[in-house]
Structures are given as structure tokens and as C-alpha cells.
Amino acid sequence: MIRGIIFDCFGVLYQGSLGHLRDYTAAEDLPELANLNLSSDYGYVSREEYIEQVGRLTHKSPIEIEAVMRASHIRNQALISIVRTLRSKYKVAMLSNVGRDLMDQLFTKAELAELFDVIVLSSDVGMVKPDPEIFRYICSQMDLAPEECVMVDDIEANIEAAKSLGMHGIVFNTTSNFISDSRQLIAYGNNV
């Protein structure tokens, strides 16, 4: 029986800025951008260091990088409304490879408290998806067995890692597809 639903942030609840930053980065610097992004996800570099180093790679000022990042973060309001509905029936969590300071810009503390029972950010725990340990960790924080949880993520490798522990998984691509793909696992309210 499903008792918990875990959502990724970027690519699911929000569209992220990394794709746009790649557009401004020379092909030979893309691996460095990927490593820098991973370092940020782990919490090894601060937001300020991240912006400074991305600026160096893209030849843009920190102000320009901040503007790209702000403009590129687009909220999936339809899915967030569904999360609110699901919270009345399930434990709902967020599991994201992201830094705390960025999350604080995307959601207010009140929104996070309203939407999620548990929030696990890679930078807070020093693990990133698809490491199976981060999936074990969030299940333990939710006080649920992996078999009782559904992971919703836009990256198939993350879903495969979750499934390897016995979790259910849904690869997210659109909100309407999520609704149809999840109907076998998740009971919705009348307004979805």
C-alpha cells in the first residue's frame, strides 16, 4: 500500500536554470559546468561561489547569472496544486539535488511547511541521487518502508535507483502524463 509520495524539485516542481546556463557555456567547458553543478548539489560550494564560477565559464557577470537563474526557474503550479491535494491522504516529501540557499529562493518556509512533511536536499545530507543511500535516508525520515513510497523524478536513472530498493517510480515529463501514469498507484481527490 502506498503511504508516501516523494517529488524531485527541478524538472518536476520547477523547471531549472542549468539548461539555460549550458546554452551560454562553450562546449569544452560543459564538463566543468557539470562538475560545478554537482559540487553545488553536494554543498561543497556556496551559492556565491557557484555564481562566480559559472560567470567565469560563461563570461557573464554575477548579476547576469543571477538574472538567468531567476528567469529560468519556472514553477509547475498545476503540479504544486496536486501536491496540496495529495498531502491530505499521503505523507509527501521533496528529494532534490540542490543547495539549501537556492531552495529558500524558490519556496517560502510557509510554503514548504504546507506542501511537504519531509524535505531532503543533497547539500544538507552530502549525498546525491541516484545514490541508493539518499533514497533509504528519505524513506527513514518519512518513517516508511521503500515499498510504501513512490518516487517522482524526471531522470530515469534516479527512478531506477529508487526501484532497486523496492520503491515505486514514475518518470515525470508532463503534469497530465504524471496524472495518468500514477492513477494505478495514487488515489486522487475529486478535483484532479
C-alpha positions as CSV (number, residue, x, y, z in Angstrom):
1,M,0.0,0.0,0.0
2,I,1.3,3.4,-1.0
3,R,1.6,5.8,2.0
4,G,4.2,8.3,0.8
5,I,5.0,10.3,-2.4
6,I,8.4,11.9,-3.0
7,F,8.8,14.6,-5.6
8,D,12.0,15.9,-7.2
9,C,12.2,19.7,-7.5
10,F,13.9,20.6,-10.8
11,G,12.3,19.1,-13.9
12,V,9.2,18.3,-11.8
13,L,8.0,21.0,-9.4
14,Y,10.2,23.6,-11.1
15,Q,12.0,23.9,-14.4
16,G,15.6,24.7,-13.7
17,S,18.3,27.1,-15.0
18,L,21.0,24.6,-15.8
19,G,19.8,24.1,-19.4
20,H,20.0,27.8,-20.0
21,L,23.4,28.1,-18.4
22,R,24.6,25.3,-20.7
23,D,23.5,27.5,-23.7
24,Y,25.9,30.2,-22.6
25,T,28.8,27.8,-22.0
26,A,31.4,26.8,-24.6
27,A,31.3,23.1,-25.4
28,E,34.8,22.5,-24.0
29,D,33.6,24.0,-20.7
30,L,30.5,21.9,-20.3
31,P,32.1,19.2,-18.3
32,E,33.4,21.8,-15.8
33,L,29.9,23.3,-15.6
34,A,28.5,19.8,-14.9
35,N,31.1,19.2,-12.1
36,L,30.4,22.6,-10.7
37,N,26.7,21.9,-10.6
38,L,27.4,18.6,-8.9
39,S,29.6,20.3,-6.3
40,S,26.8,22.7,-5.6
41,D,24.4,19.8,-5.2
42,Y,26.6,18.2,-2.7
43,G,27.0,21.5,-0.8
44,Y,30.7,21.7,-1.5
45,V,30.5,25.3,-2.9
46,S,28.3,28.1,-1.7
47,R,25.8,29.8,-4.0
48,E,28.1,32.8,-4.3
49,E,31.0,30.6,-5.3
50,Y,28.7,28.8,-7.8
51,I,27.6,32.0,-9.4
52,E,31.1,33.4,-9.6
53,Q,32.5,30.3,-11.2
54,V,29.5,30.0,-13.6
55,G,30.2,33.6,-14.5
56,R,33.8,32.8,-15.3
57,L,32.7,29.9,-17.6
58,T,30.0,31.9,-19.4
59,H,31.9,35.2,-19.4
60,K,28.9,36.8,-17.7
61,S,28.7,38.9,-14.5
62,P,27.3,37.6,-11.3
63,I,24.3,39.9,-11.8
64,E,23.7,38.4,-15.3
65,I,24.0,34.8,-13.9
66,E,21.5,35.7,-11.1
67,A,19.1,37.1,-13.7
68,V,19.3,34.0,-15.9
69,M,18.8,31.7,-12.8
70,R,15.8,33.7,-11.6
71,A,14.2,33.9,-15.0
72,S,14.8,30.2,-15.7
73,H,13.1,28.9,-12.5
74,I,9.5,28.4,-13.6
75,R,7.1,26.9,-11.1
76,N,4.8,24.0,-12.1
77,Q,1.8,25.5,-10.4
78,A,-0.5,22.7,-11.6
79,L,1.6,20.0,-10.0
80,I,2.0,22.0,-6.8
81,S,-1.8,22.2,-6.6
82,I,-1.8,18.4,-6.9
83,V,0.8,18.1,-4.2
84,R,-1.5,20.1,-1.9
85,T,-4.4,17.7,-2.6
86,L,-2.2,14.6,-2.1
87,R,-0.9,15.8,1.3
88,S,-4.4,15.1,2.8
89,K,-4.0,11.4,2.0
90,Y,-0.3,10.7,1.9
91,K,3.0,11.7,3.5
92,V,4.5,14.0,0.9
93,A,8.3,14.7,0.6
94,M,10.7,16.5,-1.6
95,L,14.1,15.0,-2.5
96,S,16.3,17.2,-4.6
97,N,19.9,17.5,-5.7
98,V,20.1,21.2,-4.8
99,G,21.6,23.7,-2.4
100,R,19.6,25.0,0.6
101,D,20.1,28.7,-0.4
102,L,18.5,28.1,-3.8
103,M,15.6,26.2,-2.3
104,D,15.0,29.1,0.1
105,Q,14.6,31.3,-3.0
106,L,12.1,29.0,-4.7
107,F,9.7,28.4,-1.8
108,T,8.9,30.3,1.4
109,K,9.2,28.5,4.7
110,A,5.5,28.6,5.0
111,E,5.0,27.0,1.5
112,L,7.5,24.2,2.3
113,A,5.7,23.5,5.6
114,E,2.3,23.5,3.8
115,L,3.4,21.2,0.9
116,F,5.9,18.7,2.5
117,D,6.1,16.5,5.5
118,V,9.8,15.9,4.8
119,I,12.4,17.7,2.7
120,V,15.8,16.2,1.9
121,L,18.3,18.3,-0.1
122,S,21.5,16.8,-1.3
123,S,23.6,19.7,0.0
124,D,22.2,19.1,3.5
125,V,23.0,15.4,3.6
126,G,26.1,15.1,1.4
127,M,24.5,12.6,-0.9
128,V,23.0,13.0,-4.4
129,K,20.6,11.0,-6.4
130,P,21.0,8.3,-7.8
131,D,22.9,7.1,-4.8
132,P,20.6,4.5,-3.2
133,E,21.6,5.8,0.3
134,I,19.7,9.0,-0.3
135,F,16.6,7.1,-1.1
136,R,17.0,5.0,2.0
137,Y,17.5,8.1,4.0
138,I,14.3,9.9,2.8
139,C,12.3,6.7,3.5
140,S,13.6,6.6,7.0
141,Q,12.9,10.3,7.5
142,M,9.3,9.6,6.4
143,D,9.2,6.6,8.7
144,L,8.1,4.5,5.8
145,A,9.4,1.4,4.1
146,P,10.6,1.8,0.5
147,E,7.8,-0.3,-0.8
148,E,5.3,2.2,0.6
149,C,6.8,5.1,-1.4
150,V,6.5,6.5,-4.9
151,M,9.4,8.5,-6.3
152,V,8.6,11.1,-8.9
153,D,11.6,12.3,-10.9
154,D,12.4,13.5,-14.4
155,I,15.6,11.5,-14.6
156,E,15.2,7.8,-15.3
157,A,18.4,6.8,-13.6
158,N,17.0,8.2,-10.3
159,I,13.8,6.2,-10.7
160,E,15.8,3.0,-11.4
161,A,17.9,3.6,-8.3
162,A,14.7,4.1,-6.2
163,K,13.1,1.0,-7.7
164,S,16.3,-1.1,-6.9
165,L,15.3,-0.5,-3.2
166,G,11.7,-1.6,-3.7
167,M,10.2,1.9,-4.2
168,H,7.7,2.6,-6.9
169,G,8.7,5.1,-9.5
170,I,7.2,7.5,-12.0
171,V,9.4,9.2,-14.7
172,F,7.9,12.7,-14.9
173,N,7.6,14.5,-18.2
174,T,4.3,16.5,-18.0
175,T,1.7,17.0,-15.3
176,S,-1.0,15.4,-17.4
177,N,1.2,12.3,-18.1
178,F,2.0,12.2,-14.4
179,I,-1.7,12.0,-13.5
180,S,-2.4,9.2,-16.0
181,D,0.8,7.3,-15.1
182,S,0.2,7.5,-11.4
183,R,-3.5,6.5,-11.3
184,Q,-2.7,2.9,-10.6
185,L,-0.6,3.8,-7.5
186,I,-2.1,7.1,-6.2
187,A,-5.7,7.9,-5.2
188,Y,-6.5,11.5,-6.1
189,G,-9.2,13.7,-4.7
190,N,-12.3,14.7,-6.8
191,N,-10.6,17.9,-8.1
192,V,-7.8,16.2,-10.1
